[in-house]
Amino acid sequence: MTIRVDTAPVPPFTPSPVAWEFFAGGGLAGLGLDGFRIGLANDIDAMKAAAFRANHPAIPLYEADVWTLSAADLPGRPDLCWASSPCQDLSLAGARAGLGGVRSGAFWGFWRLILDLDAAGRAPPVVVIENVAGLLTSAGGADFAAVCAALVAAGYRVGALEMDAALWLPQSRPRLFIVAMRGVAGPTVPGPVAPFHSARLAAAHDRLPETLRRSWVWWSLAAPARRNLDLSAVLEPDAAVDWFDAGRTEALLALCAPLHRARLDRAAADGSRQVGAGYRRVRTEAGRKVQRLELRFDGLAGCLRTPAGGSSRQYVVVCDDGRIRARRLTGREAARLMGVDEAYGLPAGEGAALKLMGDAVAVPVVRALSDGLLRPALSVPT
Ligand SMILES: C[S@@+](CC[C@H](N)C(=O)[O-])C[C@H]1O[C@@H](n2cnc3c(N)ncnc32)[C@H](O)[C@@H]1O
């Protein structure tokens, strides 16, 4: 018998870099971290934890307050720690208690853990902190400076990108990604470059003390090709969803302020099918708080939010053949607006599904960061 020996060189085995996902929610950051192995995840919320386990059964999930975790609980050494810490105290719509607030202050629980890992010689070379752009200006910029100062004190170089999911998906969702690296180097540019180094990011950078600016880097990331998906492409067929009856539609549309009513009238007068998205918001007009429906017909949904009390749920408004119909956005449609594929299992209740998606990070945005900046950096030690 002849034994054939394959003499072709065998490529060296290079294990995937390992990412740990904090404030993991339904695990959407991990879905976008292509090329990484998710070593473990953490979230405090029981509903989120159930959704995470259902969709990522092989990933160890620590369902706990991040403040209760210590380095001794977590085995191994990650290459990347991802933290999508809560944003309620930082969002422009909120009271803005900032990173000192009870919810957004969980960031410091995460940071204490990184310092604990560092003391054990296991801190990651890359840290990504995802949050709302309100972090750039909360507490007059002091919160952003405090995060940068913590990273710099631990020896990281720091930069940030403001990335709007609308470049990939039909949802307006600007988010801030602070990317810190130590011992590895991602691609950089000498100064701010559109679209990811926004004017408000550049202004926040300029407000940082000189000592922090010396450790600042402008990460280089190419803009994606033009998006070719609009809101109507992610919606269920008309016959598969529940539409409001005439009375409820009328009551909803009556909440439009004149500018938004004019948009609706233009869409209805067009004659062809026009798909819009709407949010109910409380606005102050002439010193009085009033409920308003804000509509857009630009092919995008507004930023998905946590449906607190039902008022921040998004509506779909369709003008067709002189008829105007309205309904709620569904959980599955919200998942599509986050770039989540159809195989992803959503919680049974619509409220839970919308909360899961409204809190999450858009998958293609994470993928762009991962492909263009994070994985390249981890293959280039400095
Ligand atoms: C903005 S969401 C991030 C969601 C996630 N990136 C995703 O894609 O689904 C913040 C998450 O932090 C979790 N969280 C809030 N406080 C926490 C704490 N003290 N410890 C651990 N997780 C916490 C919340 O349950 C929520 O899922």
The ligand as a Tripos MOL2 file, in Angstrom:
@<TRIPOS>MOLECULE
LIG
   27    29     1     0     0
SMALL
NO_CHARGES

@<TRIPOS>ATOM
      1 C1        -26.8270   49.8460   26.8040 C.3       1 LIG1
      2 S1        -27.2240   48.2210   27.2980 S.3       1 LIG1
      3 C2        -26.0360   47.2930   26.3600 C.3       1 LIG1
      4 C3        -26.6390   46.2230   25.5080 C.3       1 LIG1
      5 C4        -25.7250   45.3810   24.6700 C.3       1 LIG1
      6 N1        -24.5800   46.0780   24.1280 N.3       1 LIG1
      7 C5        -26.4800   44.7480   23.5190 C.2       1 LIG1
      8 O1        -26.0360   44.8770   22.3950 O.co2     1 LIG1
      9 O2        -27.5310   44.1530   23.7310 O.co2     1 LIG1
     10 C6        -26.5680   48.2090   28.9400 C.3       1 LIG1
     11 C7        -26.6690   46.8680   29.6120 C.3       1 LIG1
     12 O3        -26.0150   46.9670   30.8900 O.3       1 LIG1
     13 C8        -26.6970   46.1500   31.8010 C.3       1 LIG1
     14 N2        -26.3280   46.6380   33.1500 N.ar      1 LIG1
     15 C9        -26.7580   47.7620   33.7500 C.ar      1 LIG1
     16 N3        -26.1730   47.8950   34.9600 N.ar      1 LIG1
     17 C10       -25.3620   46.8270   35.1250 C.ar      1 LIG1
     18 C11       -24.5050   46.3960   36.1710 C.ar      1 LIG1
     19 N4        -24.3700   47.1190   37.2850 N.pl3     1 LIG1
     20 N5        -23.8160   45.2490   36.0080 N.ar      1 LIG1
     21 C12       -23.9500   44.5240   34.8710 C.ar      1 LIG1
     22 N6        -24.7650   44.8770   33.8560 N.ar      1 LIG1
     23 C13       -25.4530   46.0140   33.9610 C.ar      1 LIG1
     24 C14       -28.1670   46.3160   31.4420 C.3       1 LIG1
     25 O4        -28.9470   45.2360   31.8800 O.3       1 LIG1
     26 C15       -28.0890   46.4300   29.9080 C.3       1 LIG1
     27 O5        -28.3210   45.1810   29.2830 O.3       1 LIG1
@<TRIPOS>BOND
     1     1     2 1
     2     2     3 1
     3     2    10 1
     4     3     4 1
     5     4     5 1
     6     5     6 1
     7     5     7 1
     8     7     8 2
     9     7     9 1
    10    10    11 1
    11    11    12 1
    12    11    26 1
    13    12    13 1
    14    13    14 1
    15    13    24 1
    16    14    15 ar
    17    14    23 ar
    18    15    16 ar
    19    16    17 ar
    20    17    18 ar
    21    17    23 ar
    22    18    19 1
    23    18    20 ar
    24    20    21 ar
    25    21    22 ar
    26    22    23 ar
    27    24    25 1
    28    24    26 1
    29    26    27 1
@<TRIPOS>SUBSTRUCTURE
     1 LIG1         1 GROUP 0 **** ****
